[in-house]
Amino acid sequence: METLLAVLLLVNAAFNVVVWPRFFGRIAKDPRARDAAGKPTRFLIVHAVLIGLALVLALVSAVAGVWALIA
């Protein structure tokens, strides 16, 4: 059971690393991402923070998954 949970953590990490950076590319190209002066809007900032948190959680999941496999 522990091995299954460790693999699930690693799959979660891989999914987040693959999906979220691609999503950020689409968000950055969205017209709502910048105002008329070219400054980032709250739309872009909020999404960047959420994506950053998702990637941090991916890193934590990867570390926990590897640790669970070797421990």
Biopython code that builds the backbone (N, CA, C, O; Angstrom):
import numpy as np
from Bio.PDB.StructureBuilder import StructureBuilder

atoms = [
    (1, "MET", "N", (0.821, -1.201, 0.000)),
    (1, "MET", "CA", (0.000, 0.000, 0.000)),
    (1, "MET", "C", (0.863, 1.262, 0.000)),
    (1, "MET", "O", (0.542, 2.241, -0.674)),
    (2, "GLU", "N", (1.952, 1.232, 0.756)),
    (2, "GLU", "CA", (2.823, 2.409, 0.807)),
    (2, "GLU", "C", (3.443, 2.707, -0.547)),
    (2, "GLU", "O", (3.602, 3.868, -0.923)),
    (3, "THR", "N", (3.796, 1.649, -1.283)),
    (3, "THR", "CA", (4.372, 1.831, -2.610)),
    (3, "THR", "C", (3.357, 2.464, -3.547)),
    (3, "THR", "O", (3.700, 3.336, -4.345)),
    (4, "LEU", "N", (2.124, 2.030, -3.452)),
    (4, "LEU", "CA", (1.058, 2.599, -4.284)),
    (4, "LEU", "C", (0.886, 4.084, -3.992)),
    (4, "LEU", "O", (0.743, 4.882, -4.919)),
    (5, "LEU", "N", (0.898, 4.463, -2.726)),
    (5, "LEU", "CA", (0.760, 5.875, -2.364)),
    (5, "LEU", "C", (1.968, 6.687, -2.825)),
    (5, "LEU", "O", (1.817, 7.835, -3.243)),
    (6, "ALA", "N", (3.154, 6.108, -2.753)),
    (6, "ALA", "CA", (4.354, 6.795, -3.228)),
    (6, "ALA", "C", (4.276, 7.024, -4.735)),
    (6, "ALA", "O", (4.629, 8.101, -5.217)),
    (7, "VAL", "N", (3.824, 6.038, -5.468)),
    (7, "VAL", "CA", (3.673, 6.172, -6.914)),
    (7, "VAL", "C", (2.609, 7.221, -7.230)),
    (7, "VAL", "O", (2.774, 8.012, -8.159)),
    (8, "LEU", "N", (1.532, 7.233, -6.472)),
    (8, "LEU", "CA", (0.489, 8.237, -6.669)),
    (8, "LEU", "C", (1.040, 9.650, -6.461)),
    (8, "LEU", "O", (0.697, 10.561, -7.215)),
    (9, "LEU", "N", (1.874, 9.840, -5.466)),
    (9, "LEU", "CA", (2.511, 11.148, -5.250)),
    (9, "LEU", "C", (3.393, 11.531, -6.435)),
    (9, "LEU", "O", (3.407, 12.691, -6.846)),
    (10, "LEU", "N", (4.120, 10.577, -6.979)),
    (10, "LEU", "CA", (4.992, 10.863, -8.126)),
    (10, "LEU", "C", (4.180, 11.164, -9.382)),
    (10, "LEU", "O", (4.557, 12.033, -10.167)),
    (11, "VAL", "N", (3.082, 10.462, -9.578)),
    (11, "VAL", "CA", (2.205, 10.743, -10.720)),
    (11, "VAL", "C", (1.596, 12.134, -10.577)),
    (11, "VAL", "O", (1.498, 12.876, -11.555)),
    (12, "ASN", "N", (1.192, 12.482, -9.374)),
    (12, "ASN", "CA", (0.656, 13.811, -9.113)),
    (12, "ASN", "C", (1.695, 14.886, -9.444)),
    (12, "ASN", "O", (1.368, 15.891, -10.075)),
    (13, "ALA", "N", (2.918, 14.682, -9.029)),
    (13, "ALA", "CA", (3.984, 15.643, -9.302)),
    (13, "ALA", "C", (4.221, 15.773, -10.796)),
    (13, "ALA", "O", (4.352, 16.884, -11.309)),
    (14, "ALA", "N", (4.278, 14.656, -11.494)),
    (14, "ALA", "CA", (4.504, 14.691, -12.938)),
    (14, "ALA", "C", (3.364, 15.409, -13.651)),
    (14, "ALA", "O", (3.602, 16.208, -14.556)),
    (15, "PHE", "N", (2.142, 15.131, -13.251)),
    (15, "PHE", "CA", (0.985, 15.790, -13.857)),
    (15, "PHE", "C", (1.068, 17.297, -13.689)),
    (15, "PHE", "O", (0.868, 18.042, -14.648)),
    (16, "ASN", "N", (1.361, 17.752, -12.480)),
    (16, "ASN", "CA", (1.442, 19.183, -12.215)),
    (16, "ASN", "C", (2.558, 19.844, -13.013)),
    (16, "ASN", "O", (2.385, 20.956, -13.512)),
    (17, "VAL", "N", (3.692, 19.180, -13.140)),
    (17, "VAL", "CA", (4.825, 19.752, -13.866)),
    (17, "VAL", "C", (4.529, 19.828, -15.364)),
    (17, "VAL", "O", (5.011, 20.733, -16.045)),
    (18, "VAL", "N", (3.746, 18.894, -15.874)),
    (18, "VAL", "CA", (3.414, 18.906, -17.298)),
    (18, "VAL", "C", (2.303, 19.908, -17.611)),
    (18, "VAL", "O", (2.388, 20.635, -18.601)),
    (19, "VAL", "N", (1.276, 19.952, -16.788)),
    (19, "VAL", "CA", (0.079, 20.731, -17.113)),
    (19, "VAL", "C", (0.210, 22.217, -16.808)),
    (19, "VAL", "O", (-0.110, 23.046, -17.660)),
    (20, "TRP", "N", (0.670, 22.570, -15.621)),
    (20, "TRP", "CA", (0.611, 23.969, -15.206)),
    (20, "TRP", "C", (1.493, 24.921, -16.001)),
    (20, "TRP", "O", (1.035, 26.024, -16.301)),
    (21, "PRO", "N", (2.708, 24.581, -16.359)),
    (21, "PRO", "CA", (3.487, 25.520, -17.184)),
    (21, "PRO", "C", (2.842, 25.790, -18.550)),
    (21, "PRO", "O", (2.908, 26.911, -19.053)),
    (22, "ARG", "N", (2.228, 24.783, -19.141)),
    (22, "ARG", "CA", (1.539, 24.983, -20.423)),
    (22, "ARG", "C", (0.336, 25.902, -20.234)),
    (22, "ARG", "O", (0.047, 26.741, -21.087)),
    (23, "PHE", "N", (-0.360, 25.739, -19.114)),
    (23, "PHE", "CA", (-1.505, 26.594, -18.822)),
    (23, "PHE", "C", (-1.054, 28.046, -18.627)),
    (23, "PHE", "O", (-1.739, 28.974, -19.058)),
    (24, "PHE", "N", (0.090, 28.239, -17.984)),
    (24, "PHE", "CA", (0.593, 29.593, -17.788)),
    (24, "PHE", "C", (0.878, 30.267, -19.128)),
    (24, "PHE", "O", (0.634, 31.464, -19.281)),
    (25, "GLY", "N", (1.382, 29.525, -20.082)),
    (25, "GLY", "CA", (1.610, 30.089, -21.413)),
    (25, "GLY", "C", (0.329, 30.619, -22.025)),
    (25, "GLY", "O", (0.325, 31.682, -22.647)),
    (26, "ARG", "N", (-0.758, 29.884, -21.851)),
    (26, "ARG", "CA", (-2.047, 30.350, -22.380)),
    (26, "ARG", "C", (-2.546, 31.561, -21.605)),
    (26, "ARG", "O", (-3.105, 32.487, -22.192)),
    (27, "ILE", "N", (-2.349, 31.559, -20.299)),
    (27, "ILE", "CA", (-2.786, 32.697, -19.484)),
    (27, "ILE", "C", (-2.004, 33.949, -19.867)),
    (27, "ILE", "O", (-2.585, 35.029, -19.971)),
    (28, "ALA", "N", (-0.704, 33.821, -20.077)),
    (28, "ALA", "CA", (0.132, 34.977, -20.406)),
    (28, "ALA", "C", (-0.260, 35.588, -21.747)),
    (28, "ALA", "O", (-0.089, 36.790, -21.947)),
    (29, "LYS", "N", (-0.779, 34.785, -22.661)),
    (29, "LYS", "CA", (-1.191, 35.287, -23.977)),
    (29, "LYS", "C", (-2.604, 35.858, -23.976)),
    (29, "LYS", "O", (-3.012, 36.505, -24.940)),
    (30, "ASP", "N", (-3.343, 35.626, -22.917)),
    (30, "ASP", "CA", (-4.724, 36.094, -22.828)),
    (30, "ASP", "C", (-4.753, 37.619, -22.811)),
    (30, "ASP", "O", (-3.918, 38.233, -22.149)),
    (31, "PRO", "N", (-5.679, 38.239, -23.512)),
    (31, "PRO", "CA", (-5.760, 39.709, -23.514)),
    (31, "PRO", "C", (-6.021, 40.320, -22.139)),
    (31, "PRO", "O", (-5.694, 41.484, -21.907)),
    (32, "ARG", "N", (-6.604, 39.551, -21.236)),
    (32, "ARG", "CA", (-6.876, 40.058, -19.885)),
    (32, "ARG", "C", (-5.632, 40.080, -19.013)),
    (32, "ARG", "O", (-5.672, 40.611, -17.903)),
    (33, "ALA", "N", (-4.523, 39.513, -19.492)),
    (33, "ALA", "CA", (-3.317, 39.401, -18.682)),
    (33, "ALA", "C", (-2.575, 40.725, -18.525)),
    (33, "ALA", "O", (-1.859, 40.919, -17.542)),
    (34, "ARG", "N", (-2.736, 41.621, -19.466)),
    (34, "ARG", "CA", (-2.027, 42.904, -19.403)),
    (34, "ARG", "C", (-2.995, 44.041, -19.709)),
    (34, "ARG", "O", (-3.937, 43.886, -20.487)),
    (35, "ASP", "N", (-2.744, 45.179, -19.083)),
    (35, "ASP", "CA", (-3.591, 46.335, -19.350)),
    (35, "ASP", "C", (-3.082, 47.077, -20.589)),
    (35, "ASP", "O", (-2.171, 46.605, -21.269)),
    (36, "ALA", "N", (-3.666, 48.220, -20.874)),
    (36, "ALA", "CA", (-3.305, 48.977, -22.071)),
    (36, "ALA", "C", (-1.850, 49.437, -22.046)),
    (36, "ALA", "O", (-1.234, 49.598, -23.100)),
    (37, "ALA", "N", (-1.302, 49.648, -20.865)),
    (37, "ALA", "CA", (0.090, 50.087, -20.735)),
    (37, "ALA", "C", (1.072, 48.911, -20.738)),
    (37, "ALA", "O", (2.284, 49.120, -20.687)),
    (38, "GLY", "N", (0.564, 47.687, -20.797)),
    (38, "GLY", "CA", (1.427, 46.511, -20.809)),
    (38, "GLY", "C", (1.771, 45.967, -19.435)),
    (38, "GLY", "O", (2.554, 45.025, -19.317)),
    (39, "LYS", "N", (1.198, 46.546, -18.409)),
    (39, "LYS", "CA", (1.458, 46.065, -17.046)),
    (39, "LYS", "C", (0.615, 44.828, -16.756)),
    (39, "LYS", "O", (-0.501, 44.701, -17.259)),
    (40, "PRO", "N", (1.154, 43.909, -15.935)),
    (40, "PRO", "CA", (0.366, 42.721, -15.580)),
    (40, "PRO", "C", (-0.871, 43.104, -14.767)),
    (40, "PRO", "O", (-0.817, 43.967, -13.890)),
    (41, "THR", "N", (-1.972, 42.450, -15.076)),
    (41, "THR", "CA", (-3.216, 42.699, -14.347)),
    (41, "THR", "C", (-3.335, 41.699, -13.194)),
    (41, "THR", "O", (-2.521, 40.786, -13.055)),
    (42, "ARG", "N", (-4.352, 41.892, -12.388)),
    (42, "ARG", "CA", (-4.592, 40.947, -11.284)),
    (42, "ARG", "C", (-4.886, 39.551, -11.821)),
    (42, "ARG", "O", (-4.556, 38.550, -11.184)),
    (43, "PHE", "N", (-5.501, 39.492, -12.985)),
    (43, "PHE", "CA", (-5.781, 38.205, -13.632)),
    (43, "PHE", "C", (-4.489, 37.409, -13.805)),
    (43, "PHE", "O", (-4.434, 36.230, -13.454)),
    (44, "LEU", "N", (-3.474, 38.033, -14.332)),
    (44, "LEU", "CA", (-2.191, 37.356, -14.548)),
    (44, "LEU", "C", (-1.497, 37.053, -13.220)),
    (44, "LEU", "O", (-0.958, 35.963, -13.033)),
    (45, "ILE", "N", (-1.511, 38.004, -12.318)),
    (45, "ILE", "CA", (-0.828, 37.831, -11.038)),
    (45, "ILE", "C", (-1.446, 36.692, -10.232)),
    (45, "ILE", "O", (-0.727, 35.852, -9.690)),
    (46, "VAL", "N", (-2.767, 36.660, -10.152)),
    (46, "VAL", "CA", (-3.448, 35.610, -9.385)),
    (46, "VAL", "C", (-3.150, 34.242, -9.986)),
    (46, "VAL", "O", (-2.853, 33.289, -9.266)),
    (47, "HIS", "N", (-3.232, 34.151, -11.314)),
    (47, "HIS", "CA", (-2.952, 32.866, -11.946)),
    (47, "HIS", "C", (-1.486, 32.464, -11.775)),
    (47, "HIS", "O", (-1.186, 31.284, -11.596)),
    (48, "ALA", "N", (-0.588, 33.422, -11.829)),
    (48, "ALA", "CA", (0.838, 33.107, -11.636)),
    (48, "ALA", "C", (1.076, 32.579, -10.223)),
    (48, "ALA", "O", (1.838, 31.630, -10.038)),
    (49, "VAL", "N", (0.441, 33.178, -9.239)),
    (49, "VAL", "CA", (0.592, 32.707, -7.853)),
    (49, "VAL", "C", (0.017, 31.299, -7.701)),
    (49, "VAL", "O", (0.642, 30.437, -7.083)),
    (50, "LEU", "N", (-1.158, 31.064, -8.257)),
    (50, "LEU", "CA", (-1.774, 29.737, -8.156)),
    (50, "LEU", "C", (-0.922, 28.670, -8.850)),
    (50, "LEU", "O", (-0.757, 27.565, -8.333)),
    (51, "ILE", "N", (-0.391, 29.005, -10.006)),
    (51, "ILE", "CA", (0.448, 28.056, -10.730)),
    (51, "ILE", "C", (1.750, 27.818, -9.966)),
    (51, "ILE", "O", (2.237, 26.689, -9.901)),
    (52, "GLY", "N", (2.307, 28.867, -9.397)),
    (52, "GLY", "CA", (3.512, 28.718, -8.582)),
    (52, "GLY", "C", (3.274, 27.808, -7.390)),
    (52, "GLY", "O", (4.113, 26.964, -7.077)),
    (53, "LEU", "N", (2.147, 27.972, -6.727)),
    (53, "LEU", "CA", (1.809, 27.100, -5.595)),
    (53, "LEU", "C", (1.618, 25.650, -6.047)),
    (53, "LEU", "O", (2.030, 24.720, -5.354)),
    (54, "ALA", "N", (0.999, 25.466, -7.201)),
    (54, "ALA", "CA", (0.818, 24.110, -7.721)),
    (54, "ALA", "C", (2.170, 23.456, -8.004)),
    (54, "ALA", "O", (2.336, 22.258, -7.777)),
    (55, "LEU", "N", (3.130, 24.228, -8.496)),
    (55, "LEU", "CA", (4.450, 23.674, -8.781)),
    (55, "LEU", "C", (5.229, 23.398, -7.493)),
    (55, "LEU", "O", (5.997, 22.438, -7.429)),
    (56, "VAL", "N", (5.039, 24.218, -6.489)),
    (56, "VAL", "CA", (5.663, 23.941, -5.190)),
    (56, "VAL", "C", (5.087, 22.652, -4.605)),
    (56, "VAL", "O", (5.826, 21.823, -4.075)),
    (57, "LEU", "N", (3.773, 22.487, -4.700)),
    (57, "LEU", "CA", (3.151, 21.254, -4.225)),
    (57, "LEU", "C", (3.635, 20.052, -5.033)),
    (57, "LEU", "O", (3.774, 18.956, -4.489)),
    (58, "ALA", "N", (3.888, 20.248, -6.311)),
    (58, "ALA", "CA", (4.438, 19.161, -7.131)),
    (58, "ALA", "C", (5.816, 18.765, -6.627)),
    (58, "ALA", "O", (6.141, 17.579, -6.552)),
    (59, "LEU", "N", (6.619, 19.753, -6.284)),
    (59, "LEU", "CA", (7.946, 19.454, -5.753)),
    (59, "LEU", "C", (7.843, 18.702, -4.427)),
    (59, "LEU", "O", (8.565, 17.730, -4.206)),
    (60, "VAL", "N", (6.967, 19.141, -3.566)),
    (60, "VAL", "CA", (6.769, 18.466, -2.274)),
    (60, "VAL", "C", (6.274, 17.034, -2.498)),
    (60, "VAL", "O", (6.726, 16.107, -1.826)),
    (61, "SER", "N", (5.354, 16.860, -3.435)),
    (61, "SER", "CA", (4.851, 15.517, -3.742)),
    (61, "SER", "C", (5.960, 14.619, -4.271)),
    (61, "SER", "O", (6.052, 13.449, -3.899)),
    (62, "ALA", "N", (6.797, 15.171, -5.136)),
    (62, "ALA", "CA", (7.895, 14.379, -5.699)),
    (62, "ALA", "C", (8.882, 13.963, -4.608)),
    (62, "ALA", "O", (9.312, 12.810, -4.556)),
    (63, "VAL", "N", (9.232, 14.899, -3.750)),
    (63, "VAL", "CA", (10.169, 14.582, -2.665)),
    (63, "VAL", "C", (9.559, 13.543, -1.731)),
    (63, "VAL", "O", (10.231, 12.590, -1.336)),
    (64, "ALA", "N", (8.301, 13.723, -1.379)),
    (64, "ALA", "CA", (7.632, 12.758, -0.479)),
    (64, "ALA", "C", (7.513, 11.392, -1.147)),
    (64, "ALA", "O", (7.691, 10.366, -0.490)),
    (65, "GLY", "N", (7.216, 11.368, -2.436)),
    (65, "GLY", "CA", (7.100, 10.101, -3.149)),
    (65, "GLY", "C", (8.428, 9.352, -3.222)),
    (65, "GLY", "O", (8.479, 8.143, -2.993)),
    (66, "VAL", "N", (9.487, 10.066, -3.539)),
    (66, "VAL", "CA", (10.806, 9.429, -3.594)),
    (66, "VAL", "C", (11.227, 8.967, -2.207)),
    (66, "VAL", "O", (11.747, 7.863, -2.044)),
    (67, "TRP", "N", (11.001, 9.810, -1.214)),
    (67, "TRP", "CA", (11.361, 9.446, 0.151)),
    (67, "TRP", "C", (10.598, 8.199, 0.605)),
    (67, "TRP", "O", (11.166, 7.326, 1.261)),
    (68, "ALA", "N", (9.313, 8.119, 0.255)),
    (68, "ALA", "CA", (8.508, 6.957, 0.637)),
    (68, "ALA", "C", (8.999, 5.698, -0.062)),
    (68, "ALA", "O", (8.931, 4.608, 0.506)),
    (69, "LEU", "N", (9.491, 5.837, -1.287)),
    (69, "LEU", "CA", (9.987, 4.658, -2.001)),
    (69, "LEU", "C", (11.299, 4.138, -1.450)),
    (69, "LEU", "O", (11.524, 2.928, -1.412)),
    (70, "ILE", "N", (12.177, 5.053, -1.017)),
    (70, "ILE", "CA", (13.501, 4.608, -0.549)),
    (70, "ILE", "C", (13.535, 4.325, 0.939)),
    (70, "ILE", "O", (14.456, 3.662, 1.414)),
    (71, "ALA", "N", (12.558, 4.809, 1.685)),
    (71, "ALA", "CA", (12.550, 4.600, 3.136)),
    (71, "ALA", "C", (12.012, 3.247, 3.512)),
    (71, "ALA", "O", (11.940, 2.918, 4.696)),
]
sb = StructureBuilder()
sb.init_structure("model")
sb.init_model(0)
sb.init_chain("A")
sb.init_seg("    ")
for serial, (resi, resn, name, xyz) in enumerate(atoms, 1):
    if name == "N":
        sb.init_residue(resn, " ", resi, " ")
    sb.init_atom(name, np.array(xyz, "f"), 0.0, 1.0, " ", f" {name:<3s}", serial, name[0])
structure = sb.get_structure()
